[in-house]
Amino acid sequence: MKRKTTKRLCVAVSLMLVASLCVGCGGGNAEKVTLNPADYETDETFITFADGTPNAADVDAIAMYRDLGLNTFLLTEDFVPMVEDGTLSSSYGEMIKNIESQGLEVWIRNMYNDEDYFQNDKQKAGSNYGTPYEIGERNITDEFSQYDGVTGFYMADEPFMTTLPDIESTPDVDESLYAAMDKLGKLVEWKNTYYPDKYWHMNHVPSSSWDHYYSYTYQEFLQYYMDNIIAKLEGGGRSICLDRYPLTEGGGVIHDSFLSDILTGAIVTRDYNAGVSEEERADYGICLQTFQDTNLGLRDITSTADITFQMYAGMACGAELFEYFVYRSYEGIGLFGITDEAGEKRIYDYVKEANDKALPFSKVICAFDWKGLTATKGESSGKDDTFASVSDLLATETGVLKSMTSRYDAIAGCFTQGEQDGYMVVNFTAPDLNQTNVVTLDFDGCSQAIVYTSEGVETVNLVDGQLRLTLAAGEGAFIIPA
């Protein structure tokens, strides 16, 4: 379930591109061509939401959240209990209405990754990642159906693959403190029974959290989720999403497993979708680093490019869902989000500008099917090979794209819409280095191209099938050659 706009988004083809992205056509000037952007576009939009949402009783705070460019609100129990006397509380219902009034969709958040979160026949005490909680008796069934704004459920965050084994090296680990996918089947049954048409979302750890998939590979971990959770859903939208934050303290680098992780997730999603009906397809999503964590060594956001880089890289891997972490700050644990603890803007303006630039790409990303990713090491990138770790994951078939060369490292997501190829090209350099990249694409048998950028869209003629892009730090472009 991706959001529908009220009318097709179409940008005038006569738009002039600003200096941050220049299009050259083998040295020739673009002439009038016949390609029409509207023929390739959709009115579907990305799914966008943030963790750590504000108090839903504060309508002004919800409006500020919405104005950031987000279309979905995760309703938690941070400010109001969900259950009263075993059923849905009236105060929680009022929160839903407040969110609906601001034009946002509501996803109900399972606060504890607990399979008994909605239905529990006795008092229960547990712990989620070491934080204790209690769940009283409750029987939540179809109560959310009375609210049109409730369109989905965030069922768990970072669950383990299977129940933790006894590990001799960590004898103090209590497996009951951690949720595992093999224990969450009750949630699938509950949703299939009462909300088959609603969205299902869970988020997963990066490959560095090896304890979550002990003795398996990262790809096997993600595949386990597809086979044992996603494939058992009987209807509604569904997602596979992961968090791999790329911007580390010290700056000037991209985390070395950022691309391999998001590309692995993309491949698992693509292969799953190839074997199911349109209604059963899963959306691929990534978490965006819109925070600083002083404990994990993740640096703060210092520019719009820090965020657009992540968004465009995700799009190049077919992402159509973006989970922004985190909205509110939790200064006591060294976590600084989009707003501060008082709800005032912190890096809010960077995120808003990034969304204004990147989210309009949904009209082409959502209209095409992702097939794979290709990459090129830049001529001026030095000795290190950024793409060595993903060489086995890169596409061997790239459609009409014969070759790609660049000044610095670049990636290109390969897409199709029927017989038509499309490409999401991204300047894959650390955004804080502020390196402008020049990328040359050589297309087989093509004489025209539609070029989408953060500034709009332009249709150009090619000379000898070549297109030359100048991409500033954190920038990308979607190309439709013909």
C-alpha positions in Angstrom: 0.0 0.0 0.0 1.8 3.1 -1.2 0.2 6.5 -1.0 -1.7 7.8 -4.0 -1.6 11.5 -4.8 -4.7 13.4 -6.1 -3.2 13.9 -9.5 -0.2 12.8 -11.6 3.0 14.6 -10.7 4.6 16.0 -13.9 7.3 18.6 -14.1 7.7 20.8 -17.1 10.3 19.4 -19.5 11.7 22.8 -20.3 13.2 23.2 -16.8 16.8 24.4 -16.8 19.1 22.5 -14.5 21.2 24.4 -11.9 24.9 24.1 -11.5 24.7 21.2 -9.0 23.8 18.9 -11.9 24.7 19.6 -15.6 23.7 17.5 -18.5 26.0 17.3 -21.5 25.1 15.4 -24.7 28.5 14.7 -26.3 29.0 18.4 -26.7 25.9 19.1 -28.7 22.9 21.2 -27.7 19.6 19.4 -26.9 17.0 19.6 -29.6 13.3 19.0 -29.5 12.6 15.2 -28.8 9.6 13.0 -28.6 10.0 11.3 -25.2 7.3 12.3 -22.7 8.0 12.0 -19.0 4.4 11.5 -18.1 4.4 8.2 -20.0 6.7 6.7 -17.5 5.5 8.2 -14.2 3.2 7.0 -11.4 1.2 8.8 -8.7 2.5 6.4 -6.1 4.6 7.9 -3.4 7.3 6.6 -0.9 6.3 5.6 2.6 8.0 7.9 5.1 7.9 7.9 8.9 10.1 8.6 11.9 10.8 6.7 15.1 10.4 8.6 18.4 7.3 10.5 17.3 6.0 13.5 19.3 3.0 13.5 21.7 -0.1 12.9 19.6 -2.1 15.0 21.9 -0.2 18.1 20.6 -1.7 18.9 17.3 0.9 21.6 16.5 3.7 19.0 17.1 2.0 16.6 14.8 1.7 19.3 12.1 5.4 20.0 12.4 6.2 16.3 12.0 3.9 16.2 8.9 5.5 19.3 7.4 8.9 17.6 7.5 7.6 15.5 4.5 6.5 12.4 6.5 3.2 10.7 5.7 2.9 8.0 8.4 2.9 8.3 12.2 4.0 5.5 14.6 1.6 5.6 17.5 3.3 4.3 20.7 2.4 4.2 24.4 5.0 6.8 25.2 2.3 9.4 26.1 -0.9 7.3 26.6 -1.7 3.7 27.4 -3.2 1.6 24.6 -5.3 -0.6 26.8 -7.8 0.1 29.6 -9.8 -2.7 31.2 -8.5 -5.1 28.7 -9.6 -3.2 25.6 -8.6 -0.2 23.5 -8.5 2.9 25.7 -10.6 6.0 24.8 -7.5 8.2 25.2 -5.6 6.1 22.6 -8.5 6.5 20.3 -8.3 10.3 20.7 -4.7 10.2 19.8 -5.6 8.4 16.6 -8.2 11.0 15.7 -5.6 13.8 16.3 -3.2 12.2 13.9 -6.0 11.6 11.3 -7.0 15.2 11.5 -3.5 16.2 10.3 -3.7 14.0 7.2 -1.2 11.4 8.4 -1.7 7.6 8.3 -1.3 5.8 11.6 0.7 2.7 12.3 0.2 1.0 15.7 3.6 0.3 17.3 4.1 -3.0 19.2 6.1 -1.4 22.0 7.8 -4.5 23.3 8.3 -6.8 20.3 6.0 -9.1 22.2 3.7 -11.7 20.5 1.1 -11.2 23.2 1.0 -7.4 22.8 -2.6 -7.4 21.4 -4.0 -10.5 23.0 -3.0 -11.8 26.4 -5.1 -14.0 28.7 -3.0 -13.3 31.9 -0.7 -10.7 33.5 2.7 -10.9 31.9 6.1 -9.5 32.7 8.9 -9.4 30.2 12.0 -7.5 29.0 12.8 -6.1 25.6 16.6 -5.6 25.1 16.9 -5.6 28.9 14.2 -3.0 29.5 11.5 -4.5 31.7 7.8 -4.2 30.9 4.4 -5.6 32.0 1.4 -6.6 29.8 -1.9 -6.9 31.5 -4.8 -9.1 30.3 -6.2 -7.7 27.0 -8.2 -8.8 24.0 -7.7 -6.2 21.2 -9.4 -7.6 18.1 -11.1 -5.3 15.5 -11.2 -2.1 17.5 -8.8 -0.3 15.2 -11.2 -0.8 12.3 -13.3 2.1 13.4 -10.5 4.5 12.5 -9.9 5.1 8.8 -6.5 6.5 9.6 -5.1 3.2 11.0 -3.5 1.7 7.9 -0.8 -0.5 9.4 1.2 -2.0 12.3 4.9 -1.8 13.2 5.2 -5.3 14.7 8.8 -5.5 15.9 12.1 -3.7 15.8 15.4 -5.6 15.3 14.2 -9.1 16.3 16.6 -12.0 16.4 16.4 -14.6 13.7 15.7 -17.5 16.1 15.7 -18.0 19.8 19.2 -17.4 21.2 21.2 -20.5 21.7 23.2 -21.1 24.9 26.6 -19.5 24.1 29.4 -20.6 26.4 31.3 -17.4 25.8 28.3 -15.3 27.1 26.8 -17.4 30.0 25.0 -14.3 31.4 22.8 -13.9 28.3 19.2 -14.5 29.1 17.4 -15.5 25.9 14.0 -14.4 27.4 15.2 -10.7 27.1 15.2 -10.8 23.3 12.4 -11.2 20.8 13.0 -13.7 18.0 11.2 -14.1 14.7 10.4 -17.8 15.4 8.4 -16.6 18.4 6.3 -14.0 16.6 3.9 -16.2 14.7 1.0 -15.2 16.9 1.3 -11.6 15.5 1.0 -12.9 11.9 -2.1 -14.9 12.9 -3.7 -11.9 14.6 -3.1 -9.6 11.7 -4.4 -12.2 9.2 -7.5 -12.6 11.3 -8.5 -9.0 12.0 -6.6 -6.8 9.7 -5.7 -8.6 6.4 -5.8 -5.4 4.4 -3.5 -3.4 6.7 0.3 -2.9 6.3 2.9 -5.0 8.0 6.3 -3.5 9.0 9.3 -4.7 10.9 12.8 -3.4 11.0 16.1 -5.4 11.0 19.6 -5.0 12.2 22.7 -4.5 10.0 25.2 -7.3 9.3 27.4 -6.1 12.1 24.8 -7.4 14.7 25.9 -10.9 14.0 24.4 -12.2 17.3 20.9 -11.7 15.8 21.6 -14.4 13.2 24.1 -16.6 15.1 25.8 -19.2 12.8 24.0 -18.0 9.7 24.9 -15.4 6.9 23.3 -12.0 6.8 21.4 -12.9 3.6 20.1 -16.1 5.2 18.9 -14.0 8.2 16.9 -11.6 5.9 15.6 -14.6 3.8 14.4 -16.2 7.0 12.2 -13.2 7.6 10.8 -13.4 4.1 10.1 -17.1 4.3 8.7 -17.3 7.9 7.0 -13.9 8.3 6.3 -12.1 5.0 5.3 -15.2 3.0 2.7 -16.1 5.7 0.8 -12.8 5.5 -2.5 -13.2 3.8 -3.0 -9.7 2.5 -2.2 -6.0 2.9 1.1 -4.3 2.2 4.3 -5.6 3.7 7.9 -4.4 3.9 11.4 -5.6 4.5 13.6 -2.9 6.1 17.0 -2.6 7.7 19.2 -0.1 9.5 22.8 0.4 8.4 23.9 3.9 9.2 26.8 5.1 7.0 28.1 8.3 8.6 30.8 7.7 11.3 32.7 9.9 13.6 35.8 11.4 12.0 34.0 11.9 8.8 35.2 11.6 5.2 34.2 7.9 4.8 31.1 5.8 4.2 30.8 2.9 6.5 32.3 -0.1 4.8 29.2 -2.3 5.1 26.6 0.3 4.1 26.4 -0.6 0.5 26.8 -4.4 1.0 24.0 -4.4 3.6 21.4 -2.4 1.7 22.3 -4.2 -1.6 21.8 -7.6 0.2 18.4 -6.5 1.4 17.5 -5.3 -2.1 18.4 -8.6 -3.7 16.5 -10.6 -1.1 13.4 -8.4 -1.8 13.8 -8.6 -5.6 14.1 -12.4 -5.6 11.1 -12.8 -3.2 8.9 -10.4 -5.3 9.8 -12.3 -8.5 7.9 -15.4 -7.2 4.7 -13.8 -5.8 1.6 -12.0 -7.1 1.4 -8.2 -7.3 -0.7 -8.1 -4.1 1.9 -10.1 -2.2 4.9 -8.0 -3.2 7.1 -6.5 -0.4 8.3 -2.9 -0.4 12.0 -2.5 0.3 13.0 0.1 2.9 16.0 1.5 4.7 16.5 3.4 7.9 18.0 6.9 7.4 20.6 8.2 9.8 19.0 11.5 10.9 20.7 11.5 14.4 24.0 11.5 16.2 24.9 8.7 18.6 27.9 9.4 20.8 27.9 5.8 22.1 27.9 4.1 18.7 30.4 6.5 17.1 27.9 7.9 14.6 28.5 11.5 13.7 26.0 14.3 13.6 24.2 15.5 10.4 25.9 18.6 9.2 24.2 19.2 5.8 21.3 18.3 3.5 23.7 16.2 1.4 24.3 13.9 4.4 20.7 12.8 4.1 20.1 13.0 0.3 23.1 10.7 -0.1 21.5 8.0 1.9 18.1 8.5 0.2 19.5 8.3 -3.3 21.7 5.3 -2.5 18.6 3.6 -1.1 16.7 4.4 -4.3 19.5 3.0 -6.4 18.8 -0.3 -4.5 15.1 0.0 -5.1 14.0 1.4 -1.7 10.5 2.8 -1.6 10.2 3.2 2.2 12.3 5.4 4.4 12.3 5.1 8.2 13.9 8.2 9.8 15.8 7.5 13.0 15.2 9.3 15.2 12.7 12.2 15.5 13.0 13.1 19.2 16.3 13.4 21.1 17.2 11.2 24.1 20.1 13.2 25.5 20.5 11.1 28.6 21.7 8.2 26.4 23.6 10.3 23.9 21.1 10.1 21.1 20.4 13.4 19.3 17.6 13.4 16.8 15.7 15.6 14.3 14.3 17.7 17.2 15.7 18.2 20.7 14.1 16.8 23.8 11.7 19.8 24.0 10.5 19.2 20.5 12.3 22.2 19.0 14.0 22.0 15.7 17.6 20.6 15.8 18.6 19.2 12.3 15.0 19.6 11.2 15.7 22.0 8.3 18.4 19.7 6.9 15.9 16.8 6.8 13.1 18.9 5.4 15.3 20.2 2.6 16.5 16.7 1.8 12.9 15.5 1.6 11.9 18.4 -0.6 14.7 17.3 -3.0 14.5 13.5 -2.9 10.9 12.5 -2.3 9.6 13.7 -5.7 11.7 10.8 -7.2 9.0 8.5 -6.1 7.1 9.2 -9.4 9.7 7.2 -11.3 11.3 4.9 -8.7 7.8 3.5 -7.8 6.9 3.2 -11.5 9.9 0.9 -12.3 11.0 -2.5 -11.1 14.5 -2.7 -9.6 16.7 -5.3 -11.3 20.2 -4.8 -9.8 23.1 -2.4 -9.2 26.2 -1.6 -11.1 29.1 0.5 -9.8 32.3 2.1 -11.1 35.5 3.0 -9.2 36.3 6.6 -9.9 39.5 7.6 -11.8 40.5 9.9 -8.9 39.3 7.7 -6.0 42.7 6.5 -5.0 43.9 3.0 -4.4 41.0 1.8 -2.2 38.3 -0.1 -4.0 35.0 0.8 -2.4 33.1 -1.9 -4.3 35.4 -4.9 -3.7 33.1 -6.2 -1.0 30.0 -6.1 -3.2 31.6 -7.4 -6.4 29.6 -10.7 -6.2 26.4 -8.8 -5.7 26.6 -6.4 -8.6 24.5 -6.9 -11.7 25.9 -8.7 -14.7 23.1 -7.6 -17.0 22.6 -3.8 -17.2 20.2 -3.4 -20.1 21.1 -0.7 -22.6 23.8 0.7 -20.3 27.0 -0.4 -21.9 29.5 1.3 -19.6 29.8 3.9 -16.9 32.9 5.9 -16.0 33.4 8.6 -13.4 35.8 11.0 -11.7 34.9 9.6 -8.2 33.0 6.5 -7.1 29.5 6.2 -8.5 26.7 3.6 -8.5 23.7 3.1 -10.8 20.6 1.2 -9.9 19.2 -0.7 -12.9 15.4 -0.6 -13.4 12.8 -1.7 -16.0 9.3 -0.8 -16.9 8.2 -3.3 -19.4 10.8 -3.1 -22.1 12.0 0.3 -21.0 15.2 0.6 -18.9 15.8 3.2 -16.3 18.9 4.0 -14.1 19.3 5.8 -10.7 22.8 7.2 -10.8 24.4 8.4 -7.5 27.6 10.2 -6.5 28.8 7.6 -4.1 31.3 9.7 -2.1 31.2 10.7 1.5 29.0 13.8 1.4 31.2 15.8 3.9 34.1 15.6 1.4 32.0 17.8 -0.9 33.4 16.1 -4.0 31.7 16.9 -7.3 31.5 13.9 -9.5 31.4 13.7 -13.2 29.7 10.5 -14.5 29.6 9.4 -18.2 27.0 6.9 -19.2 27.2 5.1 -22.6 23.9 3.7 -23.8 23.6 1.2 -26.6 21.4 2.4 -29.5 19.9 5.3 -27.6 19.5 8.8 -29.0 17.4 10.5 -26.3 17.1 10.5 -22.5 14.8 11.9 -19.8 16.8 13.1 -16.9 15.3 13.6 -13.4 17.1 15.6 -10.8 16.3 17.3 -7.5 15.6 20.4 -9.7 13.0 18.7 -11.9 13.1 16.9 -15.3 14.6 17.6 -18.7 14.4 15.7 -22.0 17.6 15.8 -24.0 19.2 14.3 -27.2 22.3 12.1 -26.9 25.3 12.2 -29.1 26.8 8.7 -29.9 24.6 7.4 -27.0 26.5 9.2 -24.3 25.2 11.2 -21.4 27.5 13.2 -19.1 26.3 14.1 -15.6 27.9 16.5 -13.1 26.6 15.4 -9.6 27.4 17.5 -6.5 28.0 15.8 -3.2 24.9 13.8 -2.0 23.2 14.1 -5.5 21.7 11.6 -7.8 19.7 11.5 -11.1 17.2 9.1 -12.6 17.8 8.4 -16.4 15.3 7.0 -18.9 17.2 6.4 -22.2 15.6 5.5 -25.5 
